[in-house]
Amino acid sequence: MITFTRTETALPGKLFELIALTKEGQSLVKKLTGIEPSLHMVSGGAVGQLVSMMTFDSLAHFEEIGKKLLAEPEYHAILKKDVGLIVPGSAHDQILRSI
């Protein structure tokens, strides 16, 4: 089992806009792939951090879904909306492997 996480920090005053945009993106991901991402807010760290998570059967499955999303213009449009909502350089991706 593979879990992919993306952490982003909202610019001051942009947290609720970032939450709405992230949920819009997650809805598109579910529509395109059948995978339902989850959204979490970090407590005890930097203010305004959100973590999106998706789980995959394997790294091959992760790659397959990634290629599918990157080929979708509607997904690109949502990613572009992130600009102006997150602290530059704050996006951080991780791949976690179940043990």
DAQUI-V580257 format. One record per pair of residues at least 6 apart in sequence whose C-alpha atoms are under 8 Angstrom apart, sorted by the first residue. I is the first residue (numbers start at 0). GAP is how many residues later the second one is. D is the distance in Angstrom with one decimal. If there is no record, write none. Layout:
I | GAP | D
I | GAP | D
This chain:
0 | 54 | 7.0
0 | 55 | 5.9
0 | 56 | 4.9
0 | 57 | 5.7
0 | 96 | 6.1
0 | 97 | 5.4
1 | 53 | 5.6
1 | 54 | 5.0
1 | 55 | 6.2
1 | 56 | 5.7
1 | 57 | 6.6
1 | 60 | 7.7
1 | 93 | 6.8
1 | 94 | 5.7
1 | 95 | 4.8
1 | 96 | 6.3
2 | 50 | 6.7
2 | 51 | 5.6
2 | 52 | 4.4
2 | 53 | 6.2
2 | 92 | 5.7
2 | 93 | 5.0
2 | 94 | 6.4
2 | 95 | 7.8
3 | 49 | 5.6
3 | 50 | 5.3
3 | 51 | 6.3
3 | 52 | 7.9
3 | 89 | 7.3
3 | 90 | 5.8
3 | 91 | 4.6
3 | 92 | 6.2
4 | 46 | 6.4
4 | 47 | 5.5
4 | 48 | 4.6
4 | 49 | 6.7
4 | 88 | 5.6
4 | 89 | 5.2
4 | 90 | 6.4
4 | 91 | 7.9
5 | 45 | 5.5
5 | 46 | 5.3
5 | 47 | 6.7
5 | 85 | 6.8
5 | 86 | 5.6
5 | 87 | 4.4
5 | 88 | 6.5
6 | 42 | 6.7
6 | 43 | 5.6
6 | 44 | 4.4
6 | 45 | 6.6
6 | 83 | 7.5
6 | 84 | 5.5
6 | 85 | 5.1
6 | 86 | 6.4
7 | 41 | 5.6
7 | 42 | 5.5
7 | 43 | 6.7
7 | 78 | 6.5
7 | 79 | 7.6
7 | 82 | 5.5
7 | 83 | 4.5
7 | 84 | 6.6
8 | 37 | 7.6
8 | 38 | 7.5
8 | 39 | 5.4
8 | 40 | 4.3
8 | 41 | 6.3
8 | 77 | 5.5
8 | 78 | 5.7
8 | 81 | 5.7
8 | 82 | 7.0
9 | 8 | 6.5
9 | 38 | 5.2
9 | 39 | 6.3
9 | 40 | 7.8
9 | 75 | 5.7
9 | 76 | 4.3
9 | 77 | 5.8
10 | 37 | 7.6
10 | 73 | 7.6
10 | 74 | 5.6
10 | 75 | 5.0
10 | 76 | 5.1
11 | 36 | 7.8
13 | 71 | 5.7
13 | 72 | 7.7
14 | 33 | 6.0
14 | 70 | 7.6
16 | 68 | 7.3
17 | 64 | 7.3
17 | 67 | 6.0
17 | 68 | 7.5
18 | 31 | 7.8
20 | 57 | 7.5
20 | 60 | 7.7
20 | 61 | 7.6
22 | 16 | 7.7
23 | 54 | 7.9
24 | 50 | 7.2
24 | 53 | 6.3
24 | 54 | 8.0
25 | 10 | 7.1
25 | 11 | 5.9
25 | 12 | 7.9
26 | 9 | 7.7
27 | 47 | 7.3
28 | 6 | 6.8
28 | 7 | 7.2
28 | 8 | 7.6
28 | 40 | 7.5
28 | 46 | 8.0
29 | 6 | 5.0
29 | 7 | 7.3
31 | 37 | 7.6
32 | 32 | 6.9
34 | 19 | 7.2
34 | 20 | 7.8
35 | 18 | 7.0
36 | 15 | 6.6
36 | 16 | 5.5
36 | 17 | 4.7
36 | 18 | 7.7
37 | 14 | 5.7
37 | 15 | 5.2
37 | 16 | 6.6
38 | 11 | 7.0
38 | 12 | 5.8
38 | 13 | 4.6
38 | 14 | 6.5
39 | 10 | 5.7
39 | 11 | 5.0
39 | 12 | 6.3
40 | 7 | 7.5
40 | 8 | 6.0
40 | 9 | 4.6
40 | 10 | 6.2
41 | 6 | 7.5
41 | 7 | 5.5
41 | 8 | 6.1
41 | 9 | 7.1
55 | 6 | 5.8
68 | 6 | 6.4
69 | 6 | 7.1
